Amino acid sequence: MKIDRFMKAALLGFAVAVTNAPTADAQTLRVLRGEASSTLNVPINRAVVVEAEAPFAELSIANPGIADISTLSDRTIYVLGRAPGRTTLTLLGPDGGLITNVEVQVTPDVAEFKERLRQILPGEPIEVRTANDGIVLSGTVSSIVKLDRALDLASRYAPGRVSNLMTVGGTQQVMLKVRFAEMQRSVSKQLQGGLIGTSIGTDGAVDLGLGAGEVLPGAFGNVELNLNPNTIGQLAAGLTIGDVELGVLLEALETKGMIRTLSEPNLTALSGQQAEFLAGGEYPIPVVDEDGGVKIEYKPFGVQLSFTPRVLDGDVINLQLKTAVSGLDPTVVTQNAGFSVNGFRRRETSTTVEMRDGESFAIAGLLEDDFQDLVGQVPWLGDIPVLGALFRSSEYERQQSELVIIVTPHLVTPTRGEALALPTDRVRPPTESELFLTGSTGSSTAPTEGAAGEVAKQDFSGSFGYVME
């Protein structure tokens, strides 16, 4: 027996010596593994009491900043969540052996968050999950306003760690109908007079001309008159008394004008996305660069529309829009780089409004009333009653302009292509008999309702416009 024990001790010593020998293949480190436990989920700022199956002698936590631990007994552990994250809890037995490693995951307190979410947004099917150290929201909400409220509430529990997988139900495409309506009318009146006399006596001729107008070529006997063949509304008369010849000139002119501008652009965009529209053209403008060369820049003009819709709760639509109507102004011409460049007349508005589906807002209105008059006369003679009109030139001009912009949003959904009509669908080319026998330029089945119907009722014949006093 003693020999057997001696042999066993010798063999054990030899094995230990071989194990501790500094060889390349020797195992110098052995990882101890205990029975794996399920992940322990601990809400942040909450405590969980864990009971071990076997008594332990020592325990430790890898990252005390994530979770704090304390022992209540040799089988019970108190775990407190401090910050979101993952760490490892290690339990050792009385003999120093490893019992188990427990993965501790500290997550945001979704239980309280779910309760607050049900109170603030009742009836919304929002699912709340935790992922790593954040919150994941999913489901379908009824409006983008409620989606924003859910995200704002979630950021209170997990700042910067919220994943949004929610979708918004209902119609989320908006068609914006914009109507530009502008009326311009002008009236101008002019009245000018002049008196010219000539006396032919034995001592020679004496000429006298008095008036506020410009002396232009013309003749009435020996009297020079202010006649202009390109002017409408002139009246000239002459009178001879002995050696005296008198000439009287009166010029009266009245002009009236009216301009009607109507544009109705329609544009559809997804909620939250910007859409732009331009119906017009681009005007080339020469610009001198730094090297003295001339390059061409293009300026857009016409009917311009840019808007960003946002569908809020229900059918409430928030609109951020910018509209403009511009065109060339032939009355303003400037010289740039040796070229004649026209000016632009532009009416523009930019605003934000909220309204419901189908409601309208007059977002802009402009009323202009310009008036000016000018009187030129011969001193003293122009103040004579009645006859003073012959020595006076009077001008009167008045211009009125009114611009209104009305917007109407609609929630829309796609439809089948067969349900949409084109403007060319209502007009077909004429047949040979219609063209040569009746002079018809096209056969039309004109619409009878809506704005298109109102335009279709009008034609190029008959009276139109305003009678201006």
Phi, psi and omega in degrees: 000318179297322180294320179297317180295321180296317180296318179297320179292322179294317178297320180295319178295321178296320179295319180294321180295320179293321181295321183274001180291137182281077177250161183293329184264002183287145178273109182263348182216131179236125181276123179274134180232131175255186180292126181290137178252160178290160182294136179262113179267125182234122175293149180295138182063018175239160182243146178230134177262125183245135178246126180274152180286329181238150178294144179240156181252337182209145176216153181211157178241138184291317183232096181296343179287339179270315181218145178246139183233154173205153183264136174259331175202187179283359176234351188242135182234139177255117183245124180244125178281127182252315183216150179298139179153185179237143176209179185236133175255125184247132179243132178241144181277179179298332179272008181084000179281156181282127176272306180192161170246126182249126176276121182254122179244117178263121184237161174301154183283084183287339179296312177294322179297317178298320179295316178294325180294321177292328179286319184278321182236073180290143177084358179267122183281072181259125178263136183242127177226161175254142177221116184057248179246023182233185181241136178245125178251134178218168182121181181242121179257163186277340182205161180288335177295316179290329175297316179296322179294319179295318179294322179294320179292320180295326180293342176289330182265332179220078183299125178074007184229041180248126177255126183258111174246017182279153175237157181256126179274176180084187182278129184236020177242135187239130171255124181255126177252121182242133178241119173259123178228124181222135176236133177229136175215150184217149177222133175221141180226142180224143176217120180229151179216156179206152181226127180230134179227149179224133178239124180248109181240188181289336182267005180126191183248142178237123179250140179222125177230125180229132178170170182256359183266180180269135180284121181237159182301137178172164182209142171221096189068235177262009185258128175282127181244159179274070182258135177229113183296344180266002183256135178263140174092035178254144178226125180235141179217147179229155182214134179242126178232101182064237178271006183251129175242131181242142176230133181239134180233128175236135179231118179233128183219135178226130179234145178226146179207152179216141178229132176240129179234126181220123177226140180225076176283140175240138183212138182245138180213156176283148180302127180090354181252143181275143177229146182229151183215137177216123174236103184173237181193193178230133183257126181283133180234119178286136182227134178275125180273185184293332181274004181087359177278167181247126175238160184256128172244145184250133179248121180287148176213162182125210179265117183241139181216130176220124182211155177233108179273155177214111181283120181264210183295126179070234181252020177279130184239127174263129184237125168251110187225155178222122182235153181204144173232120184223159179195166180290142177248101184291347181281346180243114179229128179239159178258124180222118179057034179083005180246152175271123184241130178283151173277174181237144172249122189225133173240121189223147175216147178219126186201173176229127182224163175230137179202170180267170181301125177088350178280159183236151176226133168274097189278344182207145175209137182223125177236120180240137178221101181257134181222136175208147175221157184214130179234124174237135186210163172283129182307139178068312182292329179289346180270356180290131179299142177064293182293342179295341178295337178287342182244025185223146175237121184238137178228140182222131181215136179219134180230134179234140180216137179224129180233132178227135177238122183239133179241143179221113177268150177223137170280125187231159174229156179297155178225174179287146183297333180292340182276354182260138181247144178258156177301329180286347179289340183266358183228135174232151179298147181286155172283170180297320180293321178294324183286313187272330183270316183255350181073020181283134179263355180178148177258127188232138168252082190291147176290158183241352183235159176075189181296323179296326177292323178295320178291324182293335179287343182268154176218189184263009179243161180089175181280151178202168178092190182251150171264117188255132179273000000 
